[in-house]
Amino acid sequence: MGPRSQSVGDSKPKTRAAESDAPLAHRIERTKLQTQVTALERTLKTSEERQYDLITQYERLLAERTDDTTQDDNTMSNKNETDGLLCRLLKYWR
């Protein structure tokens, strides 16, 4: 049985051209798959970078809010001390 042999159920005999097309088809498919993998890797990298940037932005906002809350607490504490002093002065003058 040579390269032109025909298996049962085949309607076309295999030729040398068809046999040489198989490796070409495999190379084309492999190249296509490699391209898809590369595109997916780039998409994943971009997604991870966006996620990292979003987390960094969130951490900054959280730090700013924490700083603002601390300053507000200090302001309220100072205000309470001032109010306490003012009340004592008013009581003293009455």
N, C-alpha and C positions, 0 to 999 in steps of 0.2 A: 504494500500500500504506500503510494507516494504522496506528494503534496497535493495531487489532484484527486485524491480519494474522496469518496462521498459517503457520509454516514447515513444511517437509516433515518428518514424523515427530513433530510435536507433537500430543499428544492433546487439549490444552486451548488454547483461544485466549488470547492475552495480553490482559489488560485494563488499564485505567489503574490500578486498585488494585494489581495485580501489579507494574506498573512502579514505582509509588511505594513498594512494599514493598522493592524492591531497594536503594534508598539507605538505608532504615531498617535492613535486614539488614546492610548494609555498616557503618553506624554502630555497630550492636550488636556486630558482629564486631571492629571497631576498638577499641571500648571494652573488650571482653573481652581482647583482646591487650594493650592498654595496662595493664590491671589485672594481667595475668600478668607483664608486664615489670617493673612496679613491685614485685610480690611477689618476683620473682627478684633484683632489685637489692637489696632489703632483706635477703634471705637471704644474698646475697653479702657485703654489708656486715657483717652479723652474724658470718659465718664468718671474714672478715678480722680483725674485732675480736677474736674468740676466739683466732685464730692469733697475733695480736700479743701478746695477754695471755699465752698459753702460752709464747711465745718470751721475753717479759720475765721470766716466772717461772723459766724454765730458766736464763736468764742470771744471775738473782739466786742461784739454788742453786749454779750453777757458781762464782760469785764467792765465796760462803760456803765452799764446799769448798776453793777455792784458798787462801782466808785460813786455813782450818783446817789445811790441809796445810803452809802456810808456818809457822804457829805450831807444828805438830807437829815440823817440821824444826828449828826453833829450839830447841824443848824437847829434842829428841834431841841436838842439838849441845851444849846446855848440860849435859845429863846426861852425855854423853861427856867433857866437860871436867871435870865434878865427879867422875866415876868415875876419870878419869886422875889427878886431884889426890888422891883417896882412896887409890888404889893407891900413889901415890908416898909418901904419908904412912905407910901401912902398911909399905912397904918400908924407909922410914927408921927406923921404930920396931923393926924386926926385927933 
